[in-house]
Amino acid sequence: MRSNPPVELADLLRDPARVAEIPPEAIPGILGDVEWLRAALWARMLTARNNGQRETPEGPLEPKSQERQDKGRASAANSLLSVDAVATQLACKPSTVRKWISRRRLPVVKVGRLVRVRPADLETLIARGVRRARAD
């Protein structure tokens, strides 16, 4: 009797109906791969936004015009994220973000009394949290 090859993440992306073929003990590994991919995609999206590049599923579009880039630099403070914005983006409580800040896990920029987070620092925090699933 011939056994079916194991179902991998790429197989599920091509044919989601194959979920029924996954043995229960293989599910945590696949979920780990999905979470790793999700974090990598978020990091990539944040990087693309910060480098003046616009992305499409087919690849990068032309860079923004010089005028638009200059305008973006002039409003660099607008690209800083508030604690609430970071919490919303990570689907956590603002108190969790403030705890990370006080423990120096998340660097901040202080503008007067305001506390802001650079998108690149948020990206780094996300990337540091990525863990690959163990192969059982």
C-alpha positions in Angstrom: 0.0 0.0 0.0 1.4 3.4 -1.0 1.1 6.3 1.3 0.5 9.9 0.1 3.4 12.3 0.3 3.1 14.9 3.2 1.0 18.0 2.5 3.1 21.1 2.6 2.3 24.8 2.8 2.8 25.3 -1.0 0.3 22.4 -1.6 -2.3 24.1 0.6 -1.9 27.4 -1.2 -2.5 25.7 -4.6 -5.4 23.6 -3.3 -6.9 24.5 0.1 -9.2 21.5 0.0 -6.1 19.3 0.8 -6.4 20.5 4.4 -8.4 17.3 5.1 -5.3 15.2 4.2 -3.1 16.8 6.9 -2.4 14.5 9.8 -3.1 16.3 13.1 0.5 16.0 14.3 1.7 17.9 11.2 -0.6 20.9 11.8 1.6 22.8 14.3 4.5 22.8 11.9 2.4 24.1 9.0 0.9 26.8 11.3 4.4 27.8 12.3 5.3 28.2 8.7 2.2 30.3 8.0 3.0 32.6 11.0 6.6 32.9 9.8 5.4 33.8 6.3 2.8 36.3 7.8 5.5 38.1 9.8 7.9 38.2 6.8 5.1 39.7 4.6 4.3 42.3 7.2 8.0 43.2 7.5 8.3 43.4 3.7 5.2 45.6 3.5 6.6 48.0 6.1 9.9 48.1 4.4 8.3 48.9 1.0 6.4 51.7 2.6 9.4 53.3 4.1 11.7 53.1 1.1 9.5 55.2 -1.1 8.6 52.1 -3.2 5.1 51.0 -4.1 4.5 47.3 -4.4 2.0 45.3 -6.4 1.6 41.5 -6.6 3.6 41.7 -9.9 6.5 43.5 -8.3 7.7 47.0 -7.5 6.3 49.9 -9.4 8.5 52.9 -10.4 9.8 54.9 -7.4 7.8 58.0 -6.4 8.7 61.2 -8.2 11.4 63.4 -6.7 8.7 65.9 -5.8 6.7 63.3 -3.9 9.8 62.0 -2.1 10.7 65.5 -1.0 7.2 66.0 0.3 7.5 62.7 2.2 10.8 63.8 3.8 9.2 67.1 4.9 6.5 65.2 6.7 8.7 62.6 8.2 7.2 63.3 11.6 3.9 62.1 10.1 5.4 58.7 9.4 6.1 58.2 13.1 3.6 55.9 14.9 1.9 56.6 18.1 1.7 54.0 20.8 -2.0 53.4 20.0 -1.2 53.0 16.3 1.5 50.4 17.1 -0.9 48.6 19.4 -3.6 48.6 16.7 -1.2 47.3 14.1 0.0 44.5 16.3 -3.5 43.8 17.7 -2.4 44.2 21.3 -3.1 46.6 24.1 -1.4 50.0 24.3 -0.2 49.0 27.8 1.8 46.1 26.2 3.5 48.5 23.8 4.3 50.9 26.7 5.8 47.9 28.6 8.0 47.0 25.6 9.1 50.7 25.5 9.9 50.8 29.2 11.9 47.5 29.0 13.7 49.0 25.9 12.5 46.2 23.6 11.0 48.9 21.3 13.0 52.1 20.7 11.1 55.4 20.6 11.5 58.9 19.4 10.5 61.6 21.9 9.2 64.8 20.4 8.5 67.1 23.4 6.2 65.0 25.5 5.1 62.9 22.7 6.4 59.3 22.4 6.5 58.0 18.8 7.8 54.8 17.2 9.7 54.7 13.9 8.2 52.2 11.4 11.6 50.7 10.9 11.9 50.0 14.7 8.5 48.3 14.6 9.6 46.2 11.7 12.7 45.1 13.6 10.6 44.2 16.6 8.4 42.0 14.4 11.4 40.4 12.7 13.0 39.6 16.0 9.8 37.8 17.1 9.8 35.5 14.0 10.4 31.9 15.1 10.6 28.9 12.7 8.5 25.9 13.5 10.3 22.8 14.8 10.3 19.8 12.5 8.9 16.9 14.4 
